[in-house]
């Protein structure tokens, strides 16, 4: 049976290939959802540095979608058909938090937390996809997915750095609490 027909038949969870395709579609949906909400999140941020990180994340997300399109094309699969409910939930939770009134510094801390939840979901998904692609013999696909995973990890590290060194310090100052956690 040709590969494309085999893949089409395996889009259930009856095989690792089916799970792999299922989760590729899931992350593809997640990335498309992010493209729609990241501009608004950047607008809600007060810190110029945080706005810049989110803008860079948006650029990376566009590039990642292009890479995922290549993966689907390479595998002979249509990328549509699955909505990422997990990302929809994280986005909805973020909207609920950001709709609340509050101090701009504390809101920035919330934006970092929401964005890191997104990053951690993406890292978990891309990590699994890399492993499965390798096990399934999709070496070129695995390399593309690993490059995306590396970007996600790097953005997470940047977010942690600005949270620890800038954003969370400002949020603590709002409380009038002397900072003892980070120095």
N, C-alpha and C positions, 0 to 999 in steps of 0.2 A: 504494500500500500504506500503511495507517495507520502512524503513527510507532511505536506499541508493537509491532506485528508486525514492522516493519523492525528495531527494536532487538533483539527476540528472535532474529531470524534472524542478526544481526550479532554475537553474543556469542562469536565466534571471533576470531582475530587476522588475519582477512582484510580488516579495515578499521580505520581510526582509531577509529570508534565502538565497534567490538568490543573494541579494546585499552582504550579509555576505561572501558567497563563492566567488563572483566576487572580492571582496577586499582582501580576503585571497590569491587568486591567484596573485593579483596585488602586494602585499607586498612580496610574495614568489619570484616573478620575480625581484623585487627591491633588495632584499637581495642577490640574485644570481649575479645581475649586480655589486653590491658593492664588492663582493668577487673578481671579476675580476679587479677592478680599485684601490682598497685600497692599494695594494702593490706599485703601481706606485706613488700614492699620498704620501705615506710614504717616498719613495725615493726622491720626490721633496722637502720635508720639510727640512729645515735647522736646526731647533731647535730639539735637541735630545729629549726634553720633548714631543714635538708635534709628533715626530716620534713614541715615545713610546705609546702615546694615540691612534694614528692611528693603530699601531700594535695590541694593546689591542682591539680596535674596530673590527679589522679583526677577531680576535679570537672569540669575542662575536658574530659576524655575522655568523661564521660557526656554533656555538652553536645554534643560533636562527634558522638557517635553519633546524638543527636537530629537534628542537622543533616544527617547522612548519610541518615537515614531520610527526611527531607524531600526530599533530592536523588533518592533512589530513587523515592519516591512521585511527585515532579514528572516524572520520566522514564518512569514507568509500568513500573518494573522491580522484581522481587523481589530483595532484597539478599543472599540466601543463595546458597551453592553453591561457594564458593572459600575454602580455608583458606590463610592467609598463612604460608607456610613460613619466610620470612625472619624474621618476628617470633617465630615459635616457636623458631627457632635463636638469636636474640638472648636470648630469655627463658631458654632452656636453658643458654646460656653464662653468663648472670648467676647462675642457680641454682648452677651448678658452682662459681663463684667464691665466692659467699656461703656455701656449705656449709663452706668451709675455715675453720679456726681462725685467729685473728689479732687484731691490735690494732684496737680500735674506730675509731680515726682512719683507719687504712689501709682498713678495710672501708668507711667512708664515702667515701673516694676511689674505691673500686671501684664503689660505688653510683652516684656521679656519672658515672663513665665508662660504666657500663651504661645509665643513663638517657639520657645524651647519644647513645649509639649508637641508642637508640630514637628520640630526637628527630630525628637526622639521617636515619634511614630515613623517618620520617614527612614531614620537610621535602622530601626528594627526591620522594616519592610525590605529596604535595599540590602541589608545584611543577609536576610534569608534568600532573597532573589539571587544574590551573588553565589551563595553556596549551592543553591539548586541548579543554577545555570552551569556551574562547573561540573556538578555531579551528572547532569544530563548531557554533557559534552558540548555545550554552547559556549566555547571558550571566548570567542569575540564578543558575544553578548555579555558574558561575565566581566570582561574588561571594561566595557561601557558602563555597566551597572556599578562596578567598583569605583570608577571615576566619579559617578554621581554620589555614591556613598561617601567618598572622601570629601566632596564639597559640603555635604550635609554635616559631617563631623567638624569640618573647619568652621562653618557658620555657627555651630553650637559652641565651639570653644570661644569664638569672638563674642557671642552673646553672654557667655559666662563671665568673660573678662570685663565687659562693660557693666554687667550687673554687679559684680563684686566690687569693682573699682570706682564706679560712677553712680549708676542708677539706684542701687540698694542703699548706698550711703546717703543719697538725697532723700530717699523715702524714710530712712531712720531719722534724719534731721527734722522731718515734718512732725514726728512724734515728740521731738524735744528730748529724745533719749540720747545719752552719751554713747557713742559708738565704742563697743569693746570687742566686737566679733572679729573685725579685720584689722585691728591695730589701734 
